[in-house]
Structures are given as structure tokens and as C-alpha cells.
Amino acid sequence: MGSGGSAGRGARAAVAEGPDGAEQRLEVRRGRVPPALWAQRGLRKLYLSGVGLREVPAELAALRHLRTLALDGNELMEVPEELCSLPRLAYLYLGRNGLQGLPAAFSLLQSLRCLWLEGNFLRRFPGALLRLPELRSLQLGDNRLARLPSALPRMAALRGLWLYGNRFEEFPAPLLRMVELRVLDLDRNRIGRFPDLSGLSALRLFSYDHNPARQPPRVGDAVQLVGDGAQELMEARQERLQSLQQRDEEEEGPEPQPCRALWSILSREMPRTGWQSPGATSPKQTRGSAAAQLPYSPPELGSARGRDRYKLSVPLATFPAAQAEHPGMERPQHDTLGYTEGRAIALGCCC
């Protein structure tokens, strides 16, 4: 949401969204936001990206319902205290300003989920961020960070962390304890060696490109890598996983085919009775009909899933037809027909 040519010469546009979802555009001239904007206390989203702001008016604190605030691409040298008093703020864009730190009051933003701070002048990891329990995505790329605090794992909700373009010369040790992290970007740093990252079980994407490290990091099989040597490593991993899968399939042998006798009962009875809840403890009995205790639909009975034992409760009157089709099945003394390993079973006799 940047400047708009239709706003007039020397003017840029602020975009605001109210509770009804309707957007409105207001001209911002010489970094001054029109007073009419602050009068709208019910705003949910406010985009003031690249409008030349050097400071944020105190009236911002009155927007108590604001959930998204974009102040990126301005000339802010510090974060105003008024911003820290927005109780519902969840998405905050502060990238490409002149920030060197965050105030302690920033920790009051307890609803914050996503924070963009890329392209600033941060030399230290802001301590206030450690006290934001809901923060899930943190963008700190293109700053001047060289280390991370040992208390970083306190940010247990964090799922994505972008640290590209900083000054790390070693892999930050606290990251090895961020076991819930799913996305990690350390592109364009000065790291010469990566430790074993296979312990980060939740990791799904790791970018390490443009570092002096000569070997790709060791990661879990589910991790997508971006960097020098990543393509070759992932191709070799894919071949290994396919080979293991093929070997497992050969050891298991062909999947069993569904028993025709059981299918004859299923096709005849199920359209009239339906499936019983898989959470039931015993087959449901209904007069003159049957019900099944099967968590999967009939076509899956012959698959690998169907190898577990399920039971079908059927009236004894249906048995002669099944016996005629499958003479190997003896007449049961009760109304339970078992299904296991792809075969119908009654009284221990299988077909």
C-alpha cells in the first residue's frame, strides 16, 4: 500500500478499512495525516506505508480496535509510545525505517502475531520481543544483528524467523532449542559452518544461501533447503526415500483382496442400514436389518487400512446367500462376521 499517482502532486495515499470492510483513501501531504482519519475510532486496518512520516501523532492511541498497522517505508527513528497501547494489534509493519531499538513498552502488545522489522539498524535483539507470547512470525532481515539472546526459546509460539542479511559469523546456538520453528532464513550472513539441525523436528524450510559454509546443513527428511548444494542433497534424499519405500512394499507383499462373501453382505445390507459410528463398542442391532462397525467406507476394506479387524453384524437370514456364493464358509452360531487380513471369518473358518 504505497503512494498513488491519483492522490495529487506531492501527496501520497493512506488507506483505512473500517469494521464493515470498506476501504477509503486519504491524502497525506508532507508527512501529515489528515485529522479526519483519527476521528474514525472503529478502524480495523490502517496502511501508512511510504507516506513520509517522521513521527506518529498521539491520536493513534485512540484506535483501540486496530488489528493491522503498516508504517513501513517511512522515516521513523523510534517507535512511539502511543503505538504500544493498541490492545488488539496483531499485524505490524515497521520495516525500512531508521529504528535502532524498541521501547520496553512494546511488550504491552500482547495480541501481536506478525511483526516486520526488516531494513532497520538493529544491533541487538529487542528484549521486549521475548515477552510477546502470541508472536508467530518475526521478520528481522537486513539489520545488523550478530547474536541472539539465550532466552530466545521463551518465544514458544514463534513459527517463522527471518534473519537474512545480518552479521552472524556463527550459527546462533539458541536456535537449536527452537523446536517448534517451521521456517528459518539465515541467507546472506557470514556463517562458515552449520551444526546438525535434524533435532529441529518441526522445521520445514531452511534458507542458508550466500554464506561461506561449504557443506549443506544436516536436516530432517521433511525440510526443504535453499542454498549451495541443496538441490543435489535433496535429490539424493528423494532417491533414498523411494528406495526404502520400494523395499517396504516388497516385504509386505501384495495387498489382500476383499472377500466376495463379505462384499455380498455389504452390498445387500449397507444401503438399507448405513454405517455405525466407529466410536461404538459393539455392533448396533436393528430389527430385520444390519449395521456395521467400520470406520472406513467399503472400497477401503481391501486396502492396507482394512487389515485391521472390523466386525459386521448381520441377520442369520442373510447367511445362506453368502454360503452359496462361498461354500467354504460354515454357518455361524451367532450374527457376527469378522474381517481380518482381507478374509471373511465365521467361527474360525475362513474362506
DANORCOR-V919249 format. One record per helix or strand of 3 or more residues. SS is the DSSP state (hx for helix, st for strand). FROM is the first residue (numbers start at 1). TO is the last residue. If there is no record, write none. Layout:
ss:from:to
SS:FROM:TO
SS:FROM:TO
//
This chain:
ss:from:to
hx:5:7
st:11:17
st:23:29
hx:35:38
st:45:47
hx:58:62
st:68:70
hx:81:85
st:91:93
hx:104:108
st:114:116
hx:127:131
st:137:139
hx:150:154
st:160:162
hx:173:177
st:183:185
st:205:207
st:224:226
hx:230:252
hx:260:273
st:291:293
hx:298:300
hx:304:307
st:310:313
hx:316:325
st:336:340
st:343:346
//
